[in-house]
Amino acid sequence: MDPSVDDSPARLAAALRRVLACRPGAVEAVSLARKLKEFTVELTVEIHTLPDIAARQALRRLRAEVEHITDELDTIQSAKGT
């Protein structure tokens, strides 16, 4: 497995947090959350098809970060009343 994959969850989370720091509007939050939920489904499929245990663990960490960011976007959406 590529060693750079191991820190991918942290890099993705950092990038998404910069998006959250811009305080997306409710519509943007809904759109981004929807896309991230679709990505979570794709990650789950990949996790179940990969034979490499380390790769599966890295994807699980990535999926956990994406789910956490999605929860934050859902909170933004709720706070803005949509």
N, C-alpha and C positions, 0 to 999 in steps of 0.2 A: 504494500500500500504506500502511496505517495506520502512522505512525512508532512507535507503541507496540509494534508487533509485533516490531520489531528487538531490543528488550531482553527480550522474553518468555522466551527460554531461560534467561537469568540469573535472572529473577524466579522461574521455575518451579524451577530448581535450588536457589535459596535457600529456597523454601518446603519442598521435599522434604528438604533437609538439616536443617531444623528437626524434621521427622518422624523422621529418622534419629537426631538428637540425643536423642530420647526413648527410644532403644534399644528398638525394637519387639521383641516376643517373636517366636519362630520362626514361629508361626502367622500373626501379623500381617504379618511380613516376606514370607512365602509369598503371602499374599493380595494384598498391595500389589504385589509383583513381578509376579504374574500379571496384575493390572489394567494395570500399566505396560507389560507386553509386548503386551497387546492394543492399548493406546494407540499403541505403536510401529508396529504393523501398520497402524493407521488413518492415522498420520502418513505412512507410506510410500505408501499409496494416494493420499493428498492430494498428496504431492510429485510423483507421476507424472501427476496430472491438472491441476495448476495451470499456466496459461500464463505467469504473472508470474515472471520469473527471481528477482527479489528475494524474493518470497514463498516460492519453493522453497528458496532459501538459508536463509531464516529458519527454515523448517520442518526443514531438515536439521540446523541447529544445535540446535533444540529436540529433535529425535530423538536426537542425540548425547548431550545432557544426560540425557534419559530413560534411554537405554541405560546410561549411566555409573551413574546412581542404581540401576537394576535390578541391575547387577553388584554394587554395594555391598550391596543387599538379599540377593542370593544368597550373598554372603560371610557375612552375619549368619546366614542360614539354615544354612549349612554349619557355622559355629562353634557353633551351638546344637544341632547334631546331628539335624536332621530332614531 
